């Protein structure tokens, strides 16, 4: 024989199981909706990351010890001189070098090329003679060949110009083209005529 308490307990359990079934039915669509939102947001983040370029690593600090940085600086200056782009070449020289040009009352071509400033540069190349013996400076010799007759290259003059590279305001610049520790050179030193046959 069952008591009233057992009936009420049974009734409460039946009611509770029905309400749990209704809860499960209403919870299932919500869980699916959350899962779909999660998958959609992951897909959106993936598409955004795929369409944006990766952040470039920071440039290495400017250093005279880095052969690539030295070669780039010397090469860019040398190419500017070969192309006759004196404004670009002058932008690559140090403040002290600009001041020396002002004091000498010379332009960069006059100071760098001397008596060959009006000649056509037919060739210019950097040598492998790199001097790092002076702290904070790197010296490299460049060989330039000139002619005063741009049509007929029978008489070609050659001049070796030593370039000195230093760091100024966080960039590599050309500071001197007379050589480190050398006295002022005469106009003709380092040049010799070459006759092509």
N, C-alpha and C positions, 0 to 999 in steps of 0.2 A: 504494500500500500504506500502510495506517495503522499508526501505532506505538501502543504501549501508552499512551504519554503522551497521545496524541490521544484515545484511547478514554476514559481517565479524565477528561480535560477535558470531553469531550462528555457523559459520564455526570453529571459534577458540574453542568454547565450545565442539563441536563434536570431534575435533582433540584432545583436552585435555582429554575427557572421554575415547577415544581410547588408548591414552598413559597411562592413569591410569589403564586401564584394563591390558595392557601389563606389567606394573609395578607390579600389584597384582599377575599376573601369574609368574613372575620371583622372587618375594619376597617369595611366599609360599614355594618353595623347600628349600630356604635358612633358613627359620624359622624351617622347619622340620629337617634340618641338624643340626642346633644349638640345638634343643630339644634332638635329638638323642645323640649328643656329650655330653650334660649335663647329660643325663641318664647313658651313658656309664662311664663317670668320677665318678658319684656318686656310681655306682656299683663297680668300681675299688677301690675306697676309702673304701667302705664297706668290700670288700674281703680282702684288706690289713689289715684293723683294726681287722677283725675276725681272721686272721691267725697269728697275732702277739700277744704275751702274754701282759697282762697289766703290767705296771710298778709297781713293788712292793713298798709298802710304806716304807719310811725310818725307820730304826731300832730305837727303842726308845733310848733316851740318857742313858748312863750307870749310874745306880743308885743303891746305897746300900739299898734304901727304897723299891725297887721293889722285892717282894718275889719270883717271877718267875726267875729273873736274879740271885738272891742269890742262889736259889735251883739249878739252872743249873750249876753255878760255883762250888758250893760244890759237887754236884753230879758227875760232870765230873772229878774233882780231886779225889774224893773217888773211882770212877770206875777205874781210872788209877792206883791207889794204889792196889786195889783188883786184877787187871789183871797183876800186876807186870810191868806195862809199865812206868818205872821210867823216861824215857826221856820225855814223854808227861807230866808227873806229874811235872817234874822240869821246863818245859816250862810254867807252870801255877803258879809258885811262883814269888814273887816280887824280885826286884834287891837287896833290903836290905837283904832279906832272903838268896839269893845266896851269898851275901858278908859274911853273918854270917857263912854259911856253909864253905866257903873258909877259914875264920879265925879259925874256929874250926877244920879244916882239916877233915871234915866228908862228907860222901855222904848223899843224901837225905834219903835213907832207914835207914842208921845208926842213923841219927838225929831224924827222925820221929818215927821209930819203936824201937830204942834202942836195948836192948838185944834180941829182937824178930826179928831182921833183917834177920836172916837165917831161921826162922820158916816159915811154910806155913800158909798163911792167909786163914782161912776156912770161915770166915764171916766178913762182915763189914757193918755197917748201921749207918745212921745219926739219931741223937735223935731230939726231938722237943725243946731242950733247946737252944733257940736263944737269945743272949745277944746283945742288941743294945745300951747299956748305955754309951759307949764311942763314942764320935762323930767321924765319918769317919771310923769306924770299926764295923764289925759284927762278933760275935763269935758263933760257933756251935760245940757241942761235937759229936764226932764219936766214936762208939764202934767197936773195932776190936777183933776178936777171932783168936788165933794162936794155932798151934800144931807142935810139933817137929817130930811127927810120922804121915805122910800123909796117911797111910793106915788104921791105927787104931786110931780112935778119942776118946780114953779113957781119955786122959789128954789134956784139952784145957785151954789155958791161955787167959785172957781177959784184954784189956787195953783200957782206955778211952783217946782219944787224942782230945784236943780242937783245932780247926782250926780257924784262924782269917782271915777275908776277908777284903781287902782294894781296893781302886781304884788307879791304876797306869797307866799312859799313855793312859787313855781312856778305860781301860779294868779292869775287876775284877780279882784280883790275891790273892793267899794265901800268907800272910805276916808272920804269926807266927803259930807255933803248940805247944806252951807252955802255952798259955792262956794270955788274956789281963791283964796287971797289976800284974801278978803273978811273983814270983821269980823263978829262974831256979829250975825245979823240979828234984828230984832224979830219978834215972833210974827206980826204982821199984814203984814209986808212981803211983796211978791210975790203978794198975794192980792187979789182984787176980786170983788164980787158980780156975778153974771150973772143977769138975770131973763129967763126964757123966757116968751114970749107965745103 
